[in-house]
Amino acid sequence: MEWVVAEAKAVVIGAGPAGLRAAEALVRGGLRPVLIDEAERPGGQIYRQPPAGAARAAAQLYGFEAKKAVALHAILPRLADAIDYRPRTLVWNVFGNRLDTLGPEGQGGLAFERLIIASGAMDRVLPFPGWTLPGVFTLGGAQIALKAQGVAIGRRVALVGAGPLLPLVAHQYARAGATIAAVLDVTPLAAKVANAPGMTADAATFAKGLWYTLQNAIAGLTLRFGVRAIRAEGERRVVGLAWRDAAGRAHRVDCDAIGASFGLRSETQLADLAGCAFAFDAVTHQWIPQRDAAGRSSVPGVYLAGDGAGVGGADVAELQGERAALALMQDLRLPIDTGRATTLDRRLARQARFRRALEAAWPYPGHLVDAIADDEIICRCEGVTAATLRATARERDAQEMNRLKAFTRIGMGRCQGRVCGHAAAELLARTLGKDVAAVGRLRGNPPIKPIPVGGLP
Ligand SMILES: Cc1cc2nc3c(=O)[nH]c(=O)nc-3n(C[C@H](O)[C@H](O)[C@H](O)COP(=O)(O)OP(=O)(O)OC[C@H]3O[C@@H](n4cnc5c(N)ncnc54)[C@H](O)[C@@H]3O)c2cc1C
């Protein structure tokens, strides 16, 4: 079958805050960008919309952020003819200057002159006993159920996490009327107190965080900090959650669903396939594609914006999206508003100070990795246990992640390592007595997400 490849001057992948602002700025500069997103409707994660026809008030869905959500959702209707918007279209490969896509019309190819990748982030998963039981979701998954479908993940829900999504989801679930059995933070309260001054670099966001904390207290929720040794209980599905507090005392609650994840991880596969250089971020324990302050990656013509190039939050994503579009136009020798570029740079620098304090307030919960038992499943697609990974590291000289993958099939399943890769790297590093940066990262492979083989050339 002939592979149809169209051509576009500027392509944006991702219609979240970063991609939408990038596309809008490109239009302002006189370009007609192609905007591709695998979701049905624009908005990305934070401003995710329910399916068309299931109208719910913005204030109810997005709380404080309702105005921003409405403004972002208005971009495409306002610029309808000026943007070639392609929803429900997955970009599953980047090869040179060509994208491979799967959309409503089937498989397709699209060559680009310039590309902005604004692919966002997903929850970071760390295995714990019972994490694969039916009824265990990520915190983001729990929120998606609420935002997109208007349902809770259970009737009596326990929430566990290591980031600002935890108090936010607790607030959203309490407001939606769910019974919350426990809210457990696996990082210490002292880290939040110590980094509170740094977080005032973005006073408005800091104040919102305090407000959520207050509302949770008013709703009768007790946020417990420094929680360790979490365990989901149940045979066929979740019936309870057990943990130890910072002093080592055992606790448990009944629940029929758990939302648990430990920070966010950038969706970096497309940047990887595009050939972008990566660097290890020791604070967040992840490999991040490198970008300059304006969003240029190490590959000429490829730009990075938003959470996909280091988690910065929705406001940063909007700023970075617009900034990357200005850089793209500058590189095409099109006129840009340099004053606006300077303003964006200044605001991004302030946000970077806030972000560093936020990351230190929820430090990496390495104790969860230390607690992973040998019989724990790490890769649920391929059924690989911690024992297999540890033994392979010791006995077969698997010194880095791709060698570990070749021996054990970790990261070869449906998730392509997006779920299991992080924990596997931490386990490998601990087994070898190395720094986690030294064991590298899984190389990206197309297709980055499962696609049907029918229609492939
Ligand atoms: C599950 C989850 C829930 C969150 N909830 C909140 C919240 O309530 N409040 C808050 O302040 N922050 C929240 N965050 C963080 C916040 O979402 C982000 O900071 C913000 O949305 C980042 O914007 P972005 O444009 O960089 O990425 P996103 O908003 O994630 O948008 C990325 C877009 O790219 C698309 N995409 C990705 N890969 C492909 C591909 N291969 N092909 C086609 N399309 C692709 C996705 O469909 C998505 O629409 C959440 C993050 C996650 C992961």
The ligand as a Gaussian input file, in Angstrom:
#p B3LYP/6-31G(d) Opt

LIG

0 1
 C       -3.338000      12.960000      34.737000
 C       -2.921000      14.364000      35.058000
 C       -3.779000      15.222000      35.731000
 C       -3.390000      16.538000      36.017000
 N       -4.251000      17.358000      36.689000
 C       -3.861000      18.606000      37.018000
 C       -4.720000      19.492000      37.730000
 O       -5.849000      19.144000      38.048000
 N       -4.258000      20.706000      38.053000
 C       -3.021000      21.127000      37.697000
 O       -2.636000      22.253000      38.020000
 N       -2.201000      20.330000      36.974000
 C       -2.584000      19.082000      36.656000
 N       -1.739000      18.269000      35.965000
 C       -0.510000      18.836000      35.460000
 C       -0.993000      19.630000      34.217000
 O       -1.768000      18.786000      33.470000
 C        0.006000      20.049000      33.331000
 O        0.914000      20.823000      34.015000
 C       -0.518000      20.775000      32.081000
 O       -1.694000      20.211000      31.585000
 C        0.595000      20.658000      31.098000
 O        0.197000      21.113000      29.856000
 P        0.878000      20.534000      28.548000
 O        0.268000      21.264000      27.420000
 O        2.335000      20.534000      28.695000
 O        0.474000      19.007000      28.510000
 P       -0.934000      18.275000      28.565000
 O       -1.980000      19.116000      29.148000
 O       -0.672000      16.958000      29.176000
 O       -1.294000      18.075000      27.029000
 C       -0.564000      17.193000      26.211000
 C       -1.430000      16.809000      25.046000
 O       -0.640000      16.082000      24.138000
 C       -1.392000      15.026000      23.601000
 N       -0.457000      13.991000      23.170000
 C        0.560000      13.462000      23.902000
 N        1.236000      12.547000      23.168000
 C        0.628000      12.508000      21.954000
 C        0.866000      11.765000      20.778000
 N        1.858000      10.861000      20.690000
 N        0.062000      11.963000      19.710000
 C       -0.957000      12.869000      19.776000
 N       -1.223000      13.612000      20.888000
 C       -0.436000      13.436000      21.954000
 C       -2.284000      14.579000      24.747000
 O       -3.467000      13.951000      24.280000
 C       -2.576000      15.903000      25.452000
 O       -3.794000      16.470000      25.049000
 C       -2.119000      16.980000      35.637000
 C       -1.264000      16.116000      34.934000
 C       -1.654000      14.822000      34.653000
 C       -0.717000      13.921000      33.909000

